[in-house]
Amino acid sequence: MVRFSYMRMKYLFISWLVVFIGSWVMYVQYSTYTELCRGHDCRKIICDKYKTGVIDGSACSSLCAKETLYFGKCLSTKPNNQMYLGIWGNLQGVIKCQMEEAARLDFGTDPEPRKEIILFDKPTRGTTVEKFKEMVYSFFKAKLGEQGNLSELVNIILSFADGNKDGRVSLPEAKSAWALLQLDEFLLMVMLQDKEHTPKLMGFCGDLYVIERVEYTSLYGISLPWMIELLIPSGFRRSMDQWFTPSWPRKAKIAIGLLEFVEDIFHGPYGNFLMCDTSARNLGYNDKYDLKMMDMRKIVPEMNLKEMIKDRPCESDMDCVYGTDCRTLCDQSKMRCTTEVIQPNLAKVCQLLKDYLLRGAPSDIHEELEKQLYLCIALKVSANQMEMEHSLILNNLKTLLWKKISHTTDS
């Protein structure tokens, strides 16, 4: 009887401990989820502004009046950047909404909480379309520098701002457009809407916007529920990623798309843009294995980044980093950050693609592919004839990969 009581108490204690730990884990996960996923708050803020006539846009009526634009599965990774799968009528998309003021190039500090009193404050009542065009032009000039075709970009923005396509931009539509222009990702999407590797913009309302949905939201072919993701060690997760990659010809096609995207933003028609977070989670591909950029929030105009980091106080090079991948040097004599970014986009992309492409690469190109990738990774912005080397290596990689897959069905 004593032994029985002891065993029963032991099992009761173990059962209680399991229930307690399980409940605690579930509470932590639930708290994390509710902090990350605030779609109801996002919709309320936007729809309140729409219903009072402050903002307008092509998605406002569907979101707030007809209720044919629905928030689906939460994809948010940060509380201030809300992201959801969306259903708009019979179309599927991704809804993005800012729960705080547009993130500035803050180099590690969190953005201040969104201030309602200054949200959608421009342009003011009485502003003419011509005055609004001047506002947008001056904004682009400050952000992108002197570019010969800024007027063309202004016209593209005005065309997009005309959400109901009535041939005119109303004040609420202009307020929405101005708020969206503060987001680097939105601005870059508008610039690259005719490019294959940029998701299509479906609509907007205030600073909420909807883009096309891409089926695979990583370079790798597996996604897990967020609760399971948190429990898997990062090292084991990286091994799992490699197990579930597409076939090598399909990986090569995805890689070619990424190299083409680098080409698009390297000294393009509106200046040079820097990729400051080149992790695989920011990339996706469709069912034809065409690359699509899923998160471009950390792709910023070079001029904008240099202006923000110029003369920033520093003690070491680690103080001169934006995102995870845009690094400059700390001038120890002045204890200030320099403005020259160390690595070009191509070098960072090649670092990301190295293991992805070399694993399973055909033996007849493995050695040459490895050589080109390491040459690419070694690229430095400060190198003599960097632009020539950049173009040569990029073309060599694209040609090498394309020759190998051009005769396959994957091409």
N, C-alpha and C positions, 0 to 999 in steps of 0.2 A: 504493500500500500504506500509505503514511504517512497519507494522507487517510482511508483506510478505517479504520485503527486509531484515528485521532482521533475519527471519527464514532461508532465502536463504543464507545469509552470514554465519549464524551459521553452516548450513550443509556443505557449501563450506569449511569453516575452519576445521570442523571435518574431512571431506573427505581428505583435504590436509594433516592434521595431520596423518591420518591413512596411506596415501600413503608414507609420509615422514618416519614414523617409520618402515613401512614394507620394504621400500627400504633400510633403514639403516641396519635392521636385515638381509636382503638378502645379502647386501654388506659384512657385518661382516662374515656371514656364508660362502660366496663365497671365501673371503680372507682366512678364516681358511681352507677351502677345498683345495685351491690351494697351501697353505703352507704345508699341510699334504700329499698331493698326487702329487708326483713328479716322477711318473713312467717314463715319457719321458726322464728326466735327468738321471735317473738310467740306463735305457736301453742304452742311448747314451754313457755314461762313460764305461759301460761294453763292448759294441760292438766296440767302438773305440780301446780299449785295445786288443780285440780279433782280429780285422782286421789288427792290426799292429804286431800280433804274440806274444804279451806279455803274454796273458793268453789263456787257452783252457779248455774244459770240455765237459761233455756229453750233456749239454743243449746249448752250444754255437752256433752250426750250426743251430739248430732249431730257436733260438732267433734272430740271426744276419744275417744269410744267407738265409735259407729256409723260414724264417718268419712263422713257423708253431707253435710257442709258443707265445701266445698273452697275454697281460695284460688286465684283465677284471675289475670288480668292485674294487674300492679302499677300503682297510680295515685298512689303517694306522691309528695309534693313536698318533704317534710321527713323526715329520718330518725326523729324522735321521734313523728311522726304517721303511722302505717302505714295505708294504704288500698288495698284490692284489690277487683276484681270478684269476686263470690262466687257459687257455685252451691250451693243448699240443696235437695236432692232435685230436684224439677222446677221450682223457683223460682230467679230470678236476683235478686241483691242486691248491696250494697256492704258490705264488712267494714271496720270501723274499729277500730284497736287502738293503745293508747298504749305506746310503748317507753320512756318516761321518766315521771316523776311528772307529774300533771296540770299543764299550763302555767298559771302564775299570771299576774296582770296585772303583768308585770315591766318594762314600758316599755323594751324594747330588749335586755335581758340574756337569755341563753339559760337555760332551766330547768336546774336541777341534774340530774345523772344519776339515774335511777330507783333508789331504795333498796329492795332486796328486804325488808329487815328491818322496814320500816314499811308495806309494801304490804298492803292488806286487813287492817289491824290493828283496824278498828272495824266493828261493835260487838264487844265482848269476850264471851267465854263467860259465861253466866249472865244476860246482858241479856234482859229480857222484851220482848215485842212492844210493850207500853205504853211502856216505857223507850225503845225504838227510835223510836217515834212522837214522843216528846218530843225526842229527838236531832234528828230530821228537821225538826220544827217550829222548834226553836231555830236550826237551820242556815238555814232559809228566812227566818226573821225577821231574821237578821244579813245575809243576802245580798240580800233583796228589800224589807226594811223592813216596817212595820206594814201588812199587807194583811188585809182582813176575811175572806177566804176561804182562808187558809193551811191551815186544817184540812182543807178539801176537797182541796187539792193534796197534802197528806200521805197521804190515803186513796188518791188516784190512784197515788202512788208505791208504796204497799204492795200495791196490786192488781197493778201491773206487776212488782214484785219477786217475787210468787208465780209463779215460772216454770213450775212443773208443775201449777198451778191446782188444788191440793189444799185450798185454803181456809186455808192457814196459811203464814207466812213463816219458813223455817228460818234458822239462824244463817249457813250459807254463802250463802244467797240474800240475806240482809240485808247481808253483807259486800260482795257484788257490787253491790247497789243503792247502798250508801254510797260505794263507789269511783266509780261512774258519776255520782253527784250532784255530784262535784267538777268535772265537765266541763260547762262552760256550754252547749255544743251539745246534749248529752244532755238536760239540764234543760229547755232551751227546746223541744226536740222533744216531750218529754212534755207540756209545757204546751199545745202547739199541735197535738196529734195529731188533733184534730177539725177542723183547718183545712185547706183544699184545697191550700195551697202548701207544706206541710211533708211531706217524705217519711215514709212509714210505718215505724215501728220493727218489725222482724220478730223480733228476739230478742237475747239477751245472754248473756255468760259472763264473770264478773269484770268488768273494765273494757273488754272487747271487746264491740262491739255491731254488729248487722246492720240495715241500712235498705234500703228498696226501691230498685231500680235505675231510674235515669231515663236514657232513651236519649241525649238530647243534653245534654252537660255543659258548655254555654256558651251565651251569648246568640246565638252565631254558629253557622252550620251546617257547620263544618269542624273536624276534629281530625286531627292528624298524629302519626306516631310520635315518641317523645321525642327520638330522635337527630336527626331532621330539625328538630324545634322549636329545638334548641340552635344549629343552623347558620343559621337564618333571622334576619336583622336585625329588630329590634323594629318599626321604622318600616314595613318591607315587610310584616311580619306583620299590623299594624293595617290596612293597605290590603287584604290578603287577606281579613281578617275581614269587611270591608264588602262585598266581592264575593260572599261566600257566606252572606249573611243570608237568612232566609226572605222571602217576599213581604211587602209593607207591611202588609196587613190582619192577617197572622199575627204580625208584629212588634208591632202595636198590641195584640193579644190578650195576648201575653207581657208587654208593658209594663203593661197593666191588672192582671195578676196580681201584678207587683212592687209596684205602688201599693197593692193590697189587702193585701199582706204588711206593708208599712210601716204601714198602718192597724191591722193585728193587733197589732203590738208597740208602738204609740204609746199609752202610758197604758192598756194592756190590763188584764185582771182581776188580774194579778199584778205590776203596775208597768210602768215604761217601760224598754225595752231599746234600746241604742245599737248601730248598725251601724258597726263600726270598720274594715271592709275591704269596700268596695262594688265590687270589681273583677268583671268579667264572668265570670271563671273560677269564681266561687262560685255561679253561677246556672245552672240547666238548665231544660229543658222536655220534655214527653212528646210522643207522636205526635199529640196533639190540641192541641198548642201551649199547654198549661196550664203556667204557671211552677212550678218546684219549686226550693227552696233546697237546694243541694248541699253547701255548707260553711258552717256557722253557728258555727264556733269563735271568730270575732271579733265575735260579737253578745253583748254583755254587759249585765247589769243596770246601770241608771244609778247607783243607790245604791252598788253595789259599786265601780264605776269612780271615783266621786267620793271614796269613802273611801280608795282606793288612791293617788289622785293628790294628795290634800289635803296641802299643805305640803311637797310634793316639791321639793328644791333645784333651781334652774334659773338659767341665764344668759340664755337667750333662749326665745322661744315654741317653738322646735324641740325643747326639752327636755321639753315638755309634750304629747307625742303618744303615743297608744296605737294599735297596729296601723298603719294608714296614714291613717285618716280621722277619728279621734276626737282633736280638738285643743282645748286650753284655752290661756289666756294666762299668761305669766310676769309676776308682779307684781314690777316692777323695784325697788320700794322695799323689799320684803321678800326678794327673790330666791327666791320660792317660787311654785309653780304654783297657779293658782286652780282652782276646781272646776266652773266653768260651761263646758260644752262649747259651742263656737262655732256649729257648724252642726247643725241637726236632720237626722234620717235622710232626710227628704223632699228636702232641698236636695242631698244627696250622690247620691241616686238619680236626681234630675233631671239632674245633671251627667253621670252615666253614660248616661242615655237620650237626651241631646240629639242627638248625631250619629246614634245608632241610629234614632231616630224621624223626624228631619228629612230624612234621606236617603230619597228616594222617596215622601215624604208627598204626598198629593193636593193639588193647587194651591188648591182652595177652602178648605182648613183650614190650609195651611202657615203663613200669617202669624199666625193666632190661636194655633196650636200653639207656634210659636216664642216668641210673647209670653208665654204661660203658663209655658213651660219656663224662660225667663229670670227671670220673677217668682219662680218656685220656687227657682231656684239662688241668688237673692238673699236668701232667708229666713235670718234669724239668730235664734238662741235668745233673745237678749237683747231682741229687738224688742217694742214694746208690742203687746198683743193677738196675740202670736205664735200661740197655739193656734187663735184664730179664723181668722187668715190661713192657717195650715197646713191646716185643714179646708176652707176655701174653695178654695184652689188645688188641693188633692188632688181634691176633688169636680169642679172645673172640668175638670181633665185627664181624669179617668175618663169624664165625660159626653161630652167632645169626641171622645175615641177611640171610645167605645162607639156613639155615634150614627153614626159613619162605618162601622163594621163590623157593626152589629146586623142589617143586611139581607143580609149575605154568608154563604156557607157556612162561613167561618172562625170565625164567632161561636159 
